[in-house]
Amino acid sequence: MSKTLSLILIVLAVALIVYNVTLVDFQQPFVGNSIIALIGIAASLCAIVLLLIFLTSRKIKDKMNED
C-alpha cells in the first residue's frame, strides 16, 4: 500500500468522523441512531491509528533497508 493511498484513507476516516458527529444526539447519546454513530466514530479512530502505525512501520523498514 502506498503512502498516498494511506493518506487518502486517513482523510476518508476523518470525514466519516465528522459525518458521524453530526448524527449524534448529545442529549441522549446512547439511544437509537446515536449509538451507531458513536460506534462509527470509534471504528474510524481505530482505522486512523492502524494506518498511522502502518506508516510508521514503513518508515522504520525503509531506514533499516538503507543500511
C-alpha positions as a Markdown table, in Angstrom:
| # | Residue | x | y | z |
|---|---|---|---|---|
| 1 | Met | 0.0 | 0.0 | 0.0 |
| 2 | Ser | 1.5 | 3.3 | -1.0 |
| 3 | Lys | 1.8 | 6.4 | 1.2 |
| 4 | Thr | -0.7 | 8.3 | -1.0 |
| 5 | Leu | -3.4 | 5.6 | -0.5 |
| 6 | Ser | -2.8 | 5.6 | 3.2 |
| 7 | Leu | -3.2 | 9.3 | 3.4 |
| 8 | Ile | -6.4 | 9.2 | 1.3 |
| 9 | Leu | -7.8 | 6.5 | 3.7 |
| 10 | Ile | -7.0 | 8.7 | 6.7 |
| 11 | Val | -8.8 | 11.7 | 5.2 |
| 12 | Leu | -11.8 | 9.4 | 4.5 |
| 13 | Ala | -11.8 | 8.2 | 8.1 |
| 14 | Val | -11.7 | 11.8 | 9.3 |
| 15 | Ala | -14.6 | 12.7 | 7.0 |
| 16 | Leu | -16.6 | 9.7 | 8.5 |
| 17 | Ile | -15.8 | 11.0 | 12.0 |
| 18 | Val | -17.2 | 14.5 | 11.1 |
| 19 | Tyr | -20.3 | 13.0 | 9.5 |
| 20 | Asn | -21.0 | 10.7 | 12.5 |
| 21 | Val | -20.5 | 13.6 | 14.9 |
| 22 | Thr | -23.4 | 15.3 | 13.2 |
| 23 | Leu | -25.6 | 12.3 | 13.7 |
| 24 | Val | -25.0 | 12.0 | 17.5 |
| 25 | Asp | -27.8 | 13.4 | 19.7 |
| 26 | Phe | -25.9 | 14.8 | 22.6 |
| 27 | Gln | -29.0 | 14.8 | 24.8 |
| 28 | Gln | -29.3 | 11.0 | 24.6 |
| 29 | Pro | -26.1 | 9.7 | 23.1 |
| 30 | Phe | -26.8 | 6.0 | 23.8 |
| 31 | Val | -30.2 | 5.8 | 22.3 |
| 32 | Gly | -31.2 | 4.9 | 18.7 |
| 33 | Asn | -29.0 | 6.1 | 15.9 |
| 34 | Ser | -26.7 | 7.9 | 18.2 |
| 35 | Ile | -25.1 | 4.7 | 19.4 |
| 36 | Ile | -24.5 | 3.6 | 15.8 |
| 37 | Ala | -22.8 | 7.0 | 15.2 |
| 38 | Leu | -20.6 | 6.5 | 18.3 |
| 39 | Ile | -19.6 | 3.1 | 17.0 |
| 40 | Gly | -18.8 | 4.6 | 13.6 |
| 41 | Ile | -16.6 | 7.3 | 15.3 |
| 42 | Ala | -14.8 | 4.6 | 17.3 |
| 43 | Ala | -14.2 | 2.5 | 14.2 |
| 44 | Ser | -12.9 | 5.4 | 12.3 |
| 45 | Leu | -10.5 | 6.3 | 15.1 |
| 46 | Cys | -9.2 | 2.7 | 15.2 |
| 47 | Ala | -8.7 | 2.9 | 11.4 |
| 48 | Ile | -6.7 | 6.1 | 11.7 |
| 49 | Val | -4.5 | 4.6 | 14.5 |
| 50 | Leu | -3.8 | 1.4 | 12.4 |
| 51 | Leu | -2.9 | 3.4 | 9.4 |
| 52 | Leu | -0.5 | 5.6 | 11.4 |
| 53 | Ile | 1.1 | 2.5 | 12.8 |
| 54 | Phe | 1.4 | 1.1 | 9.3 |
| 55 | Leu | 3.0 | 4.3 | 8.0 |
| 56 | Thr | 5.5 | 4.4 | 10.9 |
| 57 | Ser | 6.4 | 0.7 | 10.4 |
| 58 | Arg | 7.1 | 1.5 | 6.7 |
| 59 | Lys | 9.4 | 4.4 | 7.6 |
| 60 | Ile | 11.3 | 2.1 | 10.0 |
| 61 | Lys | 11.5 | -0.6 | 7.4 |
| 62 | Asp | 12.9 | 1.9 | 4.8 |
| 63 | Lys | 15.5 | 3.1 | 7.3 |
| 64 | Met | 16.6 | -0.5 | 8.1 |
| 65 | Asn | 17.0 | -1.2 | 4.3 |
| 66 | Glu | 19.2 | 1.9 | 3.8 |
| 67 | Asp | 22.0 | 0.4 | 5.9 |
